[in-house]
C-alpha cells in the first residue's frame, strides 16, 4: 500500500525450541504399536511356554509378511481417500494363476511377470472407475472383486490345480544365515515401501491428493492419474501376496484371500492412517500388521473357538484404535516438549 513501508524480516528458528518440537502423531503411533507388540509377545510367555520365544517371533513375522504386502497397496488407496475391496479376489487370482500356469502348463519364466501385469491391469480398471468415471470406490472395487472371483471360479471349475512356483517356495520356506528368507524380504519391502511413500514425488502427490483433491489439482497434480496408480499398486501387491501364499501353503484355494480383506484395512487404520485419506505412515502399517498377527497367534494358541476368536480380535482392535488416537499423541507430545 502507498505510504506504508514493509520490512521483510528473515525467519529465525530458535535452536532450543526446534529441538523441543513435539513428535508427530504418525511417529508416536509407530512407536506405540511396536511397543505393544513387544509387550504382547513377552506377555504371551505367561500364557504358554511355547509362546514368547524366538520361534514364536519368527512364525509371527512370516505370517505377518502376507498382511504387510497387501496392506501396503491398501494403504496407498486409503491415502488418496479410496478403499479397495477387491484385494481378496486379487489375492486369489494371483495364487490361482501362478499355480495353474506354472504347475499345470509349465508356462516358463514369463508366467509370473504376466500374472503381475494382469493384476495391475485389473487394478487400472478400478482406478479408471474410481478416478475417471467418479464411481464410488466402495462400489467399484466390490464389483471388481465379484467379477474377479467369478472368473477364478469359472477358470478353475471350482478346484484350482497345479504346483507352487519354486521361487515362492524358496521365498517362504528357505533360510539365509539362519534367518527365514521371508523375514529378510519383508524387512527390505518395508524399507522400500516407506521410501516410496515418504521420499519420492509419487508419495508426496499421494498425500496431496488425499489431503485436498481440489488444491492438489490446482497445484498441478494429475489427480486422476495418481488415483489410478494407487489402485494399480494395490492390485499388484494383492496378486503378489497370493503368490506368497501358494509358496507357503503349497497350493491355491478359491477362498485364500478372504481372511485378508478386513485385516488389510484394519492394519492401515491401527497403524495411524486416516480412513479419510491424507495421513498415514507405512511403518505404522507394518506395526499394525504385526500387532494383528500377534493377536491372532496368541488367541489361536489359547484354543478359542473361531466365532469368539473373531469377537476378541475385533474388540482388541477397537481398544487399540481408541488408545492410539491423535489426542493422546498430542498430550504425550506436550509433556515431552516442556523444558
Beta strands, then each sheet from edge to edge (+ up, - down):
strand 1: 175-176
strand 2: 179-180
sheet 1: 1+ 2-
end
